[in-house]
Amino acid sequence: MFSGVVLEKVCEYLLYNERNKGQTNVPDMDIPPELCLELLMAADYLDSQLFHLTFLLCSLNPLNPVILTHVIA
């Protein structure tokens, strides 16, 4: 579905985001212009998959605060 280059950049972003969480004055991540459209499509796909997973987990046990805490964070 997505090339290895795009998936690698997604993983780099996840690491970048985790390392810089809560910090100020974080430099922009270097994203090659030729990957922008594919990264946008990958982000949209992954976001929709997270939504479906969240809905499934919450529908299994909607009062479980551990699931909701991890999903919201």
ChimeraX attribute file (.defattr): number of C-alpha atoms within 10 A of each C-alpha:
attribute: neighborCount
match mode: 1-to-1
recipient: residues
	/A:1	5
	/A:2	10
	/A:3	9
	/A:4	9
	/A:5	12
	/A:6	17
	/A:7	15
	/A:8	11
	/A:9	16
	/A:10	16
	/A:11	12
	/A:12	13
	/A:13	15
	/A:14	11
	/A:15	12
	/A:16	14
	/A:17	13
	/A:18	10
	/A:19	10
	/A:20	12
	/A:21	10
	/A:22	8
	/A:23	7
	/A:24	7
	/A:25	6
	/A:26	11
	/A:27	7
	/A:28	7
	/A:29	10
	/A:30	8
	/A:31	11
	/A:32	8
	/A:33	8
	/A:34	8
	/A:35	12
	/A:36	12
	/A:37	10
	/A:38	15
	/A:39	19
	/A:40	12
	/A:41	13
	/A:42	18
	/A:43	13
	/A:44	12
	/A:45	12
	/A:46	13
	/A:47	12
	/A:48	12
	/A:49	12
	/A:50	13
	/A:51	13
	/A:52	12
	/A:53	13
	/A:54	17
	/A:55	13
	/A:56	12
	/A:57	15
	/A:58	16
	/A:59	11
	/A:60	10
	/A:61	11
	/A:62	12
	/A:63	10
	/A:64	12
	/A:65	11
	/A:66	8
	/A:67	14
	/A:68	15
	/A:69	9
	/A:70	9
	/A:71	15
	/A:72	7
	/A:73	5
